[in-house]
Amino acid sequence: MDEPEKVRGREDAASGHEAGGAEEAGDGFQLVIHGKKKKRAASGQDCRTAGSGFGAGAGPVRALTREKGDAPAPGAKAKVPCHDPSIPRPQDVYKIRVDNYKPFEHVWLERNEDGTRHVHPLENLPVEQFVVRNVPDREPVKPADLEDTPFTLVQDHKGLTELAKKLKSVTEFAVDLEHNQYRSFQGLTCLMQISTRTEDFIVDTLKLRIYIGLYLQEPFKDPTKRKVMHGADRDIMWLQRDFHIYVCNLFDTGQASRVLQMERNNLEHLLLHFCGVTAKKEYQNADWRSRPLPDEMIKYAREDIVRIRGGRQLLY
């Protein structure tokens, strides 16, 4: 017996079953992991327990592991599916077309005088326009409860127009995006959350995809308005790719935590450290293509963006 077989034998013995002890199941076989079995979820993977996706599709080979129980405990919440295969493809429902013949590149770019490189549209803006050098010391203002904050679900042109008008009248707003890449090579931005100091908005970016940039480009690129985001690396790319939106004057709470050399840089840790609040993240990997959105997912999206806005005050 070669060395790999010896190692496998020791691992199998330690886990309580012999090598090659998989149980026969109909016309295929069951892959037994640590001697335990797991039933496949009928409505997709659970976003809190999803693995690599092996065995998720139909076929004679099934990957099975064990869970502590087949049914949730009495009173427990139902698991949130990461990917619900019953949801129609947004590309088909909302006629979203991807031009595979033209690679993704920045819009609004012009060649410089000698034609050697592209010029970013924000390159000529003086830095002094959007850097606040003298920040007064002040106590952070606790965000109002969701029940006391006006909320608008934006799903049409009228809602986008009203949102753009309100963003013109503020000096700061927080932004977050919900993204999905299930059965999509480049992925789709499914939701945009925006929060000012007095009002919350959730924009259906699937339904309004081709119009969002036309209405929201100006407030996002305005250097006099501070945009607050957390870990915005991918969000910046999604905004440019899906809506041709550039962001100018960004405060990233994730980067601020790195400057302060915090122990961890995720938003959950910042909230726990500064506010003693334990953030709920059960919908972090939910399938945001769902329409209409359940009330629980809308509440989660609002809470997420309000936390980001509150985090800016704590870290600034």
Secondary structure as UniProt FT lines:
FT   HELIX           3..14
FT   TURN            15..16
FT   TURN            19..20
FT   STRAND          24..25
FT   TURN            26..27
FT   STRAND          28..33
FT   TURN            34..35
FT   TURN            42..43
FT   TURN            47..49
FT   TURN            54..55
FT   STRAND          61..64
FT   TURN            74..75
FT   TURN            85..86
FT   HELIX           90..93
FT   TURN            94..95
FT   TURN            100..101
FT   STRAND          110..111
FT   TURN            113..114
FT   STRAND          118..119
FT   TURN            121..124
FT   HELIX           127..129
FT   HELIX           146..148
FT   STRAND          151..154
FT   HELIX           157..168
FT   STRAND          172..180
FT   TURN            182..183
FT   STRAND          188..195
FT   STRAND          200..204
FT   TURN            205..208
FT   HELIX           209..221
FT   TURN            223..224
FT   STRAND          226..229
FT   HELIX           233..243
FT   STRAND          250..252
FT   HELIX           253..259
FT   TURN            260..261
FT   HELIX           267..275
FT   TURN            282..285
FT   TURN            288..289
FT   HELIX           295..315
//
